[in-house]
């Protein structure tokens, strides 16, 4: 069942809904005990941009869709996970300590055919590529057990040795799609030297759904990076599985792999702008998985197990348990 008050923009002549009417601009689909909502509104105007920049402490990308939203809510427990632009940007490094800034400053400057001016543009007190490890903003759900029992604990995503992987084979079935959408959170052209974009896509079937939040960053002649968060929901089991992966490689390596696939120069140029074509070519750097069963009578663990020994865990995030790296 889908509740629509104002449709997303589908016609050039259709006016944008006012950002003040957020509820009216939201599309909600209910499947079992879950409600899936999406909202798409225009790019923020100058005053909201200035306010967000002040809250975050960094400049905002050129194209910021601050009112856009994707959320999944388990109605009986109140558990939810949502994806929005401000929380995604809040995970961008604000200290300037990320190695990308230092390690590739010379290459980036050369690619722009500049010297000191290029370097000065790179050295900023934040990650100018807008790379984020954002995996969604989680709100724990209330436990359903009796007072003093394990079931009374808040239910939230966690990982351990028994955490299941996303069942890819089930997703390969040609089940009818009941609801689907794609929402952009922010995009930057990196001073005309590439792109950095965070978007969320989802599809809902009768028994399950899959959400993909993807950060795609391409710095021309330097680096290609993809960070994916997949959220799988089994409506029958009332189970949520979240998988997080990081992939990246040097720009020239990716370009060479595309040529090795038999693509011509113009086809390679187009492919480098397509995250779907590039992502499978990038080496896997980190991977983690978490899950939670939200149905009644299930205890809520909070432990997180590192799957790849020797690698450090992600830093904590407000209202969110970071998935363990492999």
Secondary structure, DSSP 4 states (H G I P E B T S, - for coil): -EEESSPPP-STTSPPPPTT-TTTTEEEEEETTEEEEEE--PPP-HHHHHHHHHHHTSPPPSEE-TT-EEEEEETTT--EEEE-HHHHHHTS-SSS--HHHHHTHHHHHHHTT-SHHHHHHH--SS-TT-------EEEPBPP-S-TTSGGGSPB--BB-TTPPPP-HHHHTS-PPPSEEEEEEEEEE-TTTTEEEEEEEEEEE-SSEEEEEEEEEEEETTTEEEEEEEEEEEETTTTEEEEEEEEEEEEHHHHHHHHHHTT--HHHHHHHTT-HHHHHTTSPEEEEEEEEEE-STT------B--SSTTSPPPPPBTTB-PPPP-
